Amino acid sequence: MPKRRVLLLWGLIGLMVLAGCGKRVNKKNLGPDEYFEYAKHKFDKGKYLDAITEFSVIVLKFSGNPVIDDAQYYLAESHFKQGEYLIAVSEYQKLINDYPQSAYSVLAQFKVGLSYYKLSLRPALDQEFTKKALRSFQNFIEENPEHELRQDAERLHQESREKLARKKMIAATTYRKMGIYDAAVIYYDIIISQFYDTRQVVNAVYWKGESLYKLKKYIEAQNTFTTFVEKYPDHDQAKQAKKRISKLAELIKDRETNAANELSDSDGRN
């Protein structure tokens, strides 16, 4: 065990003995390592407000001491435990920026993403924090491909993508139900192209076909429904999509026939 950790351990034991005896700790006489263990004891006991105060004192009082990055991390953690996620982000980011070589730096990077994830609102509302969480997790994954938290970061990254896709789907559905089909198609295309790996893409393809059908863009609608049936043959709406394809084939044939008749009539008049 490193010498510093041994000293910290003995310091914690001493503080616990003093606390058990009911004696007040004279914080003025505590060195940086002892003060850290005093603050960490508050944190471990769930006394996060007290921990915030004590870790803040350490950061200000012992600037330049090796214990500072530890205190900075647990200061951020204390705010996180309190549900003060924006403050936590600021404190985690301070650790990353000021102490990039700290053993806590990578973990702080993950916790920035997790803090934004905690702040993320339900899909119908503003998704600013979801986007920030997405970017944070993406950076973490790219910069730490072998880290033990990679799988957690990937899961939360995907959940953030699902929420953003759901936001687009709500907009698309709203426009479709209002009969503004061209706007609905735009949103369905965004889901299909940008959120192709989410659960929303299946419905986006189907309802894009329905919207194109309503717009009387028969060839595009037929192509979309054909894609749907080919990709999702076992989906509940595959049967309806096949009916649409048959109906669209008739409509396209009628349109071509009418166009040919009009051309023939025009040539006859000329």
Residue pairs with C-beta under 8 A, 6 or more apart in sequence:
1 9
4 33
4 66
7 33
8 33
8 36
8 37
11 33
11 34
11 37
12 37
12 40
12 41
14 34
15 25
15 34
15 37
15 38
15 41
16 41
18 25
19 25
19 41
25 38
27 35
27 38
27 57
30 38
32 58
32 61
32 62
32 65
32 67
33 67
35 54
35 57
35 58
35 61
35 62
35 67
36 58
36 67
36 70
36 71
38 54
39 51
39 54
39 55
39 57
39 58
39 71
39 74
40 51
40 74
42 48
42 50
42 51
42 54
43 51
43 55
43 74
43 77
43 78
43 81
46 81
48 78
48 79
48 81
48 82
49 78
49 82
51 74
51 75
51 78
52 75
52 78
52 79
52 82
55 71
55 72
55 74
55 75
55 78
56 75
58 67
58 68
58 71
59 68
59 71
59 72
59 75
62 68
62 71
68 99
69 95
69 99
69 102
69 103
69 104
69 105
70 104
72 91
72 94
72 95
72 98
72 99
72 102
72 104
73 92
73 95
73 102
73 104
73 107
73 108
75 91
76 88
76 91
76 92
76 94
76 95
76 108
76 111
77 88
77 111
79 85
79 87
79 88
79 91
80 88
80 111
80 114
80 115
83 118
85 115
85 116
85 118
85 119
86 115
86 119
88 111
88 115
89 112
89 115
89 116
92 108
92 109
92 111
92 112
92 115
93 108
93 112
95 102
95 104
95 105
95 108
96 105
96 108
96 109
96 112
99 105
102 108
106 140
106 144
106 147
107 149
109 136
109 139
109 140
109 143
109 144
110 137
110 140
110 147
110 149
110 152
110 153
112 136
113 133
113 136
113 137
113 140
113 153
113 156
114 133
114 156
116 129
116 130
116 132
116 133
116 136
117 129
117 130
117 133
117 137
117 156
117 159
117 160
119 129
119 133
120 127
120 129
120 130
120 133
120 160
120 163
121 127
121 129
121 130
123 163
123 166
123 167
123 170
124 167
124 170
127 163
127 164
127 167
130 160
130 163
130 164
131 160
131 164
133 156
133 160
134 157
134 160
134 161
134 164
137 153
137 154
137 156
137 157
137 160
138 157
140 147
140 149
140 150
140 153
141 150
141 153
141 154
141 157
144 150
147 153
158 197
158 198
161 195
161 197
161 198
162 198
162 199
162 200
164 195
165 191
165 195
165 198
165 199
165 200
165 201
166 200
168 187
168 190
168 191
168 195
168 200
169 187
169 191
169 200
169 203
169 204
171 187
172 184
172 187
172 188
172 191
172 204
172 207
173 184
173 207
175 181
175 183
175 184
175 187
176 184
176 207
176 210
176 211
179 214
181 211
181 212
181 214
181 215
182 211
182 215
184 207
184 208
184 211
185 208
185 211
185 212
185 215
188 204
188 205
188 207
188 208
188 211
189 208
191 198
191 200
191 201
191 204
192 201
192 204
192 205
192 208
195 201
202 232
202 235
205 224
205 227
205 228
205 231
205 232
206 225
206 228
206 235
206 237
206 241
208 224
209 221
209 224
209 225
209 228
209 241
209 244
210 221
210 244
212 218
212 220
212 221
212 224
213 221
213 244
213 248
215 221
218 248
218 251
218 252
218 255
219 252
221 244
221 248
222 244
222 245
222 248
222 249
222 252
225 241
225 242
225 244
225 245
225 248
226 245
228 235
228 237
228 238
228 241
229 238
229 241
229 242
229 245
232 238
